[in-house]
Amino acid sequence: MTGRRTDLPLAARVGGRSSGGLVDLLALADRPEILSFAVGLPDPLLFDVDHLREAFDAALSGPGAGANLQYSAAEGLPRLRERVAALLTGEGMPTSPASVLVSTGSQQALTLVSTLLLDAGDVVLVEEPTYLAAIEPFRLAGARIVPVASDEDGIDPDALAKAMRTHRPRALYLCPTFANPTGRTLTAARRARVAELVLRHRVWLVEDEPYSRLRYDGDHLAPISADPRLADRSIYLGTFSKIGCPGLRIGWMRVPPAIMPSLAQVKQSADMHTSTLDQAAAAHYLAHADLEGHLRLVCEAYAARRDTMLDLAPGTFPTGTLVSRPTGGMFCWVRLPEGYDALELLPRALAAHVAYVPGAPFYAARPDPRTLRLCFSTYESSTIAEGMDRLAAVFAQTPTPTRPPTPKRTT
Ligand SMILES: Cc1ncc(COP(=O)(O)O)c(C=O)c1O
């Protein structure tokens, strides 16, 4: 959509941002003829529609219906907070309902965290690359984002220790399990080291875990926040979006009880509370539907799709391309050989009716133009195969670059 320009100023913190044309390009990926691996969409055909319908029916029936359409407490409905606390306790992190606040998706939780913790000029450490839409709320709060190196096993604890000493951060933001965009998982040993560093350097840990229940291989790893020594400094974010459906916009924060009153105040000023009706339906769903059974179905489907994508990757990308092998989540991370630029190639892919998201915007400092993210959860294997065929044709027709492109900043 092209809006008319205005001469009136915007706030300095938002003004002048540019996506380098990526937003416009990805808008094209929405066209129906395009097979898009770009956006992290769960498959809507796997949503548990019947049980969700029942949950909304229940929320709108009987004597409680009026209350479910009424204003409610900023912290969230007590029965949903109880369900979430039980869910987190079951994941190896003992949690009391009093430490849970219901957010409007975990995206809102990131904004609430930014308002609650960050003053202008504060440093937030993030792994490089990291979730693009976490960087934005931190920046809007005036924070300085300092990237820390990561590898196949997640954030590098030695680099983290050095960054903590050098930058004296206010917070560390991590997506430790099946990270967006890389699909990487922080190992148990590294989790323990991160916990030590958070303790020693007196920083807030913001642990964002939307994907941790989408595991296809290996064993569940306890969240870093499960370490009882971090009870007064960790904020854990979870969401219904990937285990259930994102349209409901139900997320949750597990916070130290001491900060709950301040967080509730910030939440209230943002949107009073998350939709009472949606919370009531989510609480009913978590109480009555077979979430574990549903997750087994979803994981089985997504694991097969990941395998299809990985099996086809060697025939799709040029020789020398590195493709990650995620043990869960929704994303494969691809690094093309020297000289390729994923952003420059995107228009060719779109012309071939296939889309991916270039990796560069996920870097807070020095983008790697050779990287791109592919989402494997959205389509069935046959459609993934068709999309990979289209991508293979794009690379087959792209001349091998002769010299490396100059790295560009994305912001
Ligand atoms: C790492 C991460 N955090 C937060 C979110 C936001 O999720 P939601 O607001 O749907 O709960 C996403 C969504 O893709 C994500 O990948």
Ligand as a Chemical Component Dictionary entry (heavy atoms), coordinates in Angstrom:
data_LIG
# 
_chem_comp.id                   LIG 
_chem_comp.type                 NON-POLYMER 
_chem_comp.pdbx_formal_charge   0 
_chem_comp.three_letter_code    LIG 
# 
loop_
_chem_comp_atom.comp_id 
_chem_comp_atom.atom_id 
_chem_comp_atom.alt_atom_id 
_chem_comp_atom.type_symbol 
_chem_comp_atom.charge 
_chem_comp_atom.model_Cartn_x 
_chem_comp_atom.model_Cartn_y 
_chem_comp_atom.model_Cartn_z 
_chem_comp_atom.pdbx_ordinal 
LIG C1 C1 C 0 11.744 -16.046 18.776 1  
LIG C2 C2 C 0 10.338 -15.519 18.698 2  
LIG N1 N1 N 0 9.871  -14.799 19.719 3  
LIG C3 C3 C 0 8.618  -14.310 19.703 4  
LIG C4 C4 C 0 7.772  -14.535 18.631 5  
LIG C5 C5 C 0 6.395  -13.944 18.670 6  
LIG O1 O1 O 0 5.411  -14.943 18.816 7  
LIG P1 P1 P 0 3.942  -14.676 19.256 8  
LIG O2 O2 O 0 3.755  -13.211 19.449 9  
LIG O3 O3 O 0 3.066  -15.210 18.161 10 
LIG O4 O4 O 0 3.727  -15.414 20.536 11 
LIG C6 C6 C 0 8.224  -15.275 17.538 12 
LIG C7 C7 C 0 7.356  -15.487 16.379 13 
LIG O5 O5 O 0 7.693  -16.002 15.369 14 
LIG C8 C8 C 0 9.548  -15.786 17.578 15 
LIG O6 O6 O 0 10.059 -16.504 16.572 16 
# 
loop_
_chem_comp_bond.comp_id 
_chem_comp_bond.atom_id_1 
_chem_comp_bond.atom_id_2 
_chem_comp_bond.value_order 
_chem_comp_bond.pdbx_ordinal 
LIG C1 C2 SING 1  
LIG C2 N1 SING 2  
LIG C2 C8 DOUB 3  
LIG N1 C3 DOUB 4  
LIG C3 C4 SING 5  
LIG C4 C5 SING 6  
LIG C4 C6 DOUB 7  
LIG C5 O1 SING 8  
LIG O1 P1 SING 9  
LIG P1 O2 DOUB 10 
LIG P1 O3 SING 11 
LIG P1 O4 SING 12 
LIG C6 C7 SING 13 
LIG C6 C8 SING 14 
LIG C7 O5 DOUB 15 
LIG C8 O6 SING 16 
# 
